[in-house]
Amino acid sequence: MTAGAAPTVRALRSRVVALVSEATDGEVTEAEILVPGGSLTALGVTSLAFLRLIDSVEDEWGVCLDLDGPFRFLDDLDALVGHLAELGADADGEGDG
């Protein structure tokens, strides 16, 4: 990762945290999501919230999250942010897809 990429990933991470909290209607706070090492499911993100999150992510960045294969990236904040960065998403709501 280049020095310029770090702020972009931090901003992307911040936006994803907000989307996760919004998907749970605020039931899971941004502070809770930011605690290292926890799974989103363990925090109380429900299957309905995951569907809302997927829709929000796909709408915001114009990407398609492939759920036909392993999608463990969805339950971990850093893995989700990393996956979105690989797909070309950025904090401004733009992506390559």
N, C-alpha and C positions, 0 to 999 in steps of 0.2 A: 504494500500500500504506500502510495506516495504521500508526502507531507500535505499536499493539497486535498488528498482524498479523505484524510481524517476528519476535517470539519464537515465535509459532505456526509460522511457516514454518521457522524454524531447528529446532524440535522435530520437525516433520514430516520435514525433511531428515535429521535424525539417525536417525529410525526407519527411513526408506527405506534409508539406508546399512547399517543392521544387517540389514535384510531381504535386501539384495543379497548381503552377505557370507554370510548363512545359506543363501541359495539356491545358493551355490557351495561349500557345506560348508566354508567358511573358506579355500578356495583363494585367494580374492581378499580381502585384508584391508580393514578399514574405513579404515585409513590410505591404502591404495592408491586406494580409491574416492574419497576426499576430495581427491586431487590435482586441481587445476583443469585443465580443458581436455581431459581424456582421455575416450575413449569406453569404455563398459563392455566392448564386444567386444574392444577392443585390450588391455584389462586381463586378458582371459581368461575373461570370462563366456560360457559356452557356450549353445547353443540349449536344452539341457536345463535349465540354470540359469535362463534367461529364462522357460521354462515354469513352473518352480517359483516364480520371482519374481512372475509374473502371478497364479498361484494364491494366493500369500500376500497380495498387494496386494488382490485381489478379495475374499478372505475377511476380511481385516482391516478394510477400509473399506466393504465392501458396494457396491463400484462395479464397473462392467464396462468393461474396457479394450478399446475397439473396435479390433480388429486388421484390419478389412476395408479401412480407409483407410490413409493414411500413418501409420506408427507410429514415426517417427524419434525421438519423445520417449522411447522405451524405452531407447535406447542412450546417453542423456546424463542424468546424475544431476539436474542442475538443471532440465532440460526435464521429466523424469519428476515431480519434486517440484512443479513449476509446474502440470503437467497434473492431478495429484492435488488440488492446492489449488483449481483451477478446478472440479473435480468435487465439492468440498466436504469432502474428507478432512481430518482433523486428527490431531494426534499421539496422541490418546487412542484411536485405532482406530475412530473414528466418522466417518461420512460422510452426505451428504444422500441418497445412493442407496440 
